[in-house]
Amino acid sequence: MRKLRIGVIDLVTKGPTRALYARVMYANLASIMPQGIAVWCEEEGHDVTFICYTGFENLVEELPDRVDLVFVGAFTEAGQLAYALSNLFRSRGAVTALGGPHARSYLQDACQYFDYVLGFTDKTVIREVLQGCSQHRPLGVCVAAKQQPTTLPGVRERLEVHILQSRREGVVTKSRISFGKNRQGRRCEQIGVVWCVGAKIVVMHRHL
């Protein structure tokens, strides 16, 4: 299997916004599955660009220029944006795949705009798409597992995708992983990343 350039896009919202609520809350609505897909693609040896769109990013600037395959995760609210992105990437020669609630709820509609429409998705399904990675037009194909995945990449693995991507872009200077307690006294894993832009420190917690 040749090495692919892959984009993974998590659409939290349907378009640009400057609302205070969105600034505070939308990042918390990021989905785990797109991050898991990014990890699985990395594990298969491919180059991955991950984007979580919360309405504050400039999608035109954030989107990768040259990709072979693009995974898009979207709720129905962002369905039209997902279709538009698929049309954009297809016009550039890329293969596109849609997953998430919209793909499962509106399978037949989504097949008109994507080469692959994903139902329940696990690592085997992703590997099947990676190995095929071909255009299916005018109607896409549905690929689905029998059930939801029994395991997903952990915080360490998912964060590593962001670190590797940011290092390629010259953003991350160093990272650290340690264990401690949160404000409620529960033992948790603390993962901090020091960014060279403004020395911003991002800490995520996972209860153990």
C-alpha atoms as one frame of an Amber mdcrd trajectory, in Angstrom:
protein
   0.000   0.000   0.000   1.454   3.345  -1.051   1.941   6.135   1.453  -1.032
   8.497   1.338  -1.464  12.146   2.255  -4.588  12.187   4.397  -6.734  14.944
   5.810  -9.073  14.407   8.772 -11.604  17.180   9.408 -13.869  17.332  12.464
 -16.702  19.799  11.812 -17.953  21.038  15.168 -20.066  23.776  13.600 -21.537
  24.712  10.233 -19.776  28.012   9.605 -17.798  30.996  10.917 -18.792  32.489
  14.241 -17.532  35.041  16.739 -20.035  34.293  19.507 -18.699  34.254  23.057
 -20.478  30.968  23.810 -18.839  29.372  20.781 -15.418  30.621  21.833 -15.838
  29.112  25.284 -17.703  25.903  24.501 -17.255  24.710  20.909 -13.790  23.255
  21.442 -15.363  20.974  24.066 -17.611  19.503  21.362 -14.706  17.994  19.430
 -15.342  14.332  18.635 -13.065  11.485  19.649 -13.607   9.368  16.533 -11.923
  11.736  14.019  -8.913  11.830  16.340  -8.971   8.041  16.488  -9.088   7.825
  12.692  -6.082  10.142  12.499  -4.169   7.829  14.849  -5.123   4.711  12.885
  -3.989   6.341   9.639  -0.679   7.313  11.245  -0.223   3.754  12.465  -0.664
   2.529   8.888   2.262   4.725   7.871   0.477   7.641   6.197   0.971  11.408
   6.529  -2.003  12.921   8.358  -3.265  16.479   8.729  -5.947  16.870  11.417
  -8.288  19.866  11.649 -10.990  20.532  14.232 -13.197  23.326  12.880 -14.950
  25.312  15.625 -15.930  28.343  13.548 -12.921  30.486  14.428 -10.421  28.893
  12.058  -9.982  30.001   8.452 -10.803  26.791   6.625  -9.308  28.043   3.363
  -5.950  28.487   5.100  -6.198  25.434   7.354  -7.167  22.879   4.725  -4.277
  20.875   3.245  -3.456  21.756  -0.359  -2.552  18.309  -1.660  -4.201  15.229
  -0.228  -5.096  11.809  -1.562  -7.896  11.049   0.906 -10.024  13.205   3.191
 -12.145  11.995   6.105 -14.881  14.376   7.257 -16.862  13.937  10.474 -20.071
  15.940  10.793 -23.421  16.286  12.505 -26.359  17.065  10.216 -26.124  20.742
  11.188 -22.800  20.853   9.333 -23.927  18.516   6.543 -24.004  21.191   3.830
 -20.514  22.343   4.771 -19.325  18.734   4.617 -20.797  18.359   1.116 -19.112
  21.575  -0.014 -15.748  20.422   1.324 -16.147  17.085  -0.434 -16.878  18.860
  -3.712 -13.797  21.038  -3.241 -11.451  18.132  -2.555 -12.929  15.960  -5.296
 -12.331  18.759  -7.776  -8.672  18.579  -6.724  -8.531  14.846  -7.368  -8.906
  13.582  -3.794 -11.070  10.725  -2.549 -13.487  11.724   0.217 -15.159   9.842
   3.071 -17.902  10.979   5.452 -18.512   9.661   8.941 -20.450  10.693  12.009
 -24.153  11.143  12.818 -25.045  12.665   9.443 -23.521   9.761   7.533 -25.480
   7.202   9.549 -28.748   9.144   9.491 -28.744  10.191   5.825 -26.777   7.433
   4.128 -28.389   7.633   0.686 -28.103  11.402   0.534 -24.464  11.377   1.641
 -23.551   8.782  -1.002 -24.287  11.393  -3.675 -21.468  13.598  -2.431 -18.812
  11.269  -0.995 -16.844   8.317  -2.353 -17.161   6.483   0.964 -19.858   6.830
   3.618 -18.959   5.238   6.950 -21.379   3.649   9.387 -20.019   2.073  12.557
 -16.279   2.530  12.151 -13.354   0.631  13.575  -9.727   0.172  12.578 -10.614
  -2.592  10.117 -13.022  -0.289   8.263 -10.392   2.447   8.071  -7.813  -0.016
   6.788 -10.268  -1.149   4.108 -10.795   2.441   2.950  -7.049   3.115   2.955
  -6.332   0.028   0.889  -9.074   0.832  -1.613  -8.812   4.643  -1.734 -10.595
   4.885  -5.089 -13.246   7.132  -6.581 -16.849   5.892  -6.483 -19.030   8.175
  -8.573 -21.784   9.140  -9.123 -22.749   7.160  -5.995 -20.421   6.407  -3.147
 -20.193   3.135  -1.277 -21.141   2.414   2.313 -18.559   0.764   4.537 -19.476
  -0.235   8.071 -18.458  -2.516  10.915 -20.957  -4.727  12.709 -20.701  -2.665
  15.883 -18.992   0.316  17.438 -15.260  -0.202  18.094 -14.483  -1.938  21.364
 -11.332   0.144  21.856 -10.155   3.576  20.750  -6.726   5.221  20.802  -6.009
   6.762  24.182  -5.144  10.341  25.024  -1.423   9.754  24.555  -1.865   8.385
  21.031  -4.352  11.061  19.994  -2.209  13.872  21.358   0.847  12.473  19.591
  -0.841  13.057  16.233  -1.225  16.752  17.092   2.381  16.950  18.315   3.815
  15.325  15.191   1.703  17.511  12.915   2.658  20.677  14.795   6.337  19.768
  14.751   6.136  19.364  10.990   4.659  22.870  10.900   7.321  24.212  13.260
   4.922  24.998  16.113   5.566  22.645  19.028   8.803  23.009  20.914   8.400
  20.309  23.552   5.834  18.221  25.407   5.537  16.422  28.703   3.383  13.677
  30.123   2.973  13.264  33.873   0.525  12.013  36.447  -1.119  14.064  39.150
  -4.441  14.977  40.735  -7.104  17.354  39.509  -8.964  19.870  41.632 -11.333
  17.185  42.909  -8.380  15.120  44.095  -8.904  12.353  41.515  -5.792  10.825
  40.016  -5.493  11.717  36.376  -3.041  11.919  33.522  -1.823  15.418  32.775
  -0.531  16.068  29.285   0.975  19.471  28.667   2.222  20.865  25.381   4.319
  24.004  25.308   3.709  26.038  22.167   6.290  28.485  20.897   3.563  30.962
  19.949   2.972  32.924  23.129   4.279  30.025  25.233   0.734  28.788  25.629
   0.372  25.672  27.759  -2.498  23.326  26.981  -3.346  20.749  29.646  -5.827
  17.931  29.207  -6.991  15.541  31.935  -8.027  11.923  31.709  -9.402  10.300
  34.859  -7.739   7.018  35.762
